[in-house]
Amino acid sequence: MLGHLDTEELDRLNRQVQLSDAVAAAKVQCARICSELLDSEAAYVDTLEVIDELFVGPLSTWSREEEAAGSASGGLSPVEAKAIFGSVGTLLTVNRDLLASLRKSHHACIGHAEPPSVPTGTPRGVHCAGELSVAMASAIADAASGPLRHYAPYVQSFGLLTEQCRRLREQRPRFATAVRVAELQPRSKGRSLQALLANPVQRLPRYRLLLLELKKHVEVLLAGGEADVGATATVEKALDQVERVTERLDRRVGDAERRARAM
């Protein structure tokens, strides 16, 4: 009987050790995902700024100057410039605000020094992984419940605008040259205009993937007593909000493609 009890106790202790190890690993992963959310948002905003400063600004100014001069020298008309770049400024504003919110949330959670026991190379925020996950997810949820709706016109027209860019580069040498000059600037980092313009289409699915991964690890924190039910609910709400936005966009894109085929 005693041997049987010893075995049960050993199994219980082993499960506790396994859970403790799983929670420790989940903390690291939550902190890593939150850092990736912040870092990738900063890189994305920088990409939107590259589009705005190297392409939208100069090409839009050029188009207005040519229109005012009554010139038709193979450049870009204001109508064409608006069709291609019209939503970029709005998206830049939306994501600058989101980046500021993510930075504020991240700093509020990890602004104090990391505990000395945290190994070198560990993502910042491991000591407050549950709190950090909630704060970052809340920022995404707030954006998805409102500002991210501004992605709809851009995503819906993305196929048309990329085709228009391709056609204009083939048919208008001066436009093609102006775009190529901008693409060769150091801030473009070797990316073509079309590659840069694809970034907004890819951003919302990226939020979803990161939130799915975050949800999985927060659930481990909940099982280990390092997060409460409210934490998982917050991450699930953010994920649901982002999925609602992406699903609506997918439907609009599908409707637009069907209308285009019917014409």
Number of C-alpha atoms within 10 A of each C-alpha: 6 7 8 9 10 11 12 12 12 12 12 12 12 12 12 13 12 12 16 16 13 16 22 18 15 23 25 18 21 27 24 19 20 26 20 14 21 21 14 16 21 18 12 20 21 15 20 22 18 19 23 18 14 19 20 20 13 14 23 21 15 18 20 16 14 18 15 9 9 9 12 11 11 14 23 22 19 18 12 17 20 14 15 21 20 16 16 20 14 15 20 20 14 19 19 19 15 23 23 15 20 25 19 15 22 22 13 13 19 17 12 9 9 13 10 7 7 13 8 7 6 12 19 20 28 23 20 17 27 25 20 24 29 22 23 26 28 20 19 25 21 17 20 25 16 12 16 21 16 14 21 19 14 22 21 20 16 18 14 15 19 17 13 15 18 14 12 18 18 11 12 14 14 15 19 18 13 16 19 14 12 22 21 13 13 9 16 16 11 12 15 14 19 13 10 16 21 14 13 20 17 11 14 18 15 14 20 19 12 17 26 15 13 25 23 15 25 28 22 21 26 17 16 18 11 18 20 16 12 11 24 24 15 19 26 18 20 28 23 17 21 25 17 14 19 22 12 14 21 15 12 17 19 13 13 15 15 11 10 10 8 7 5
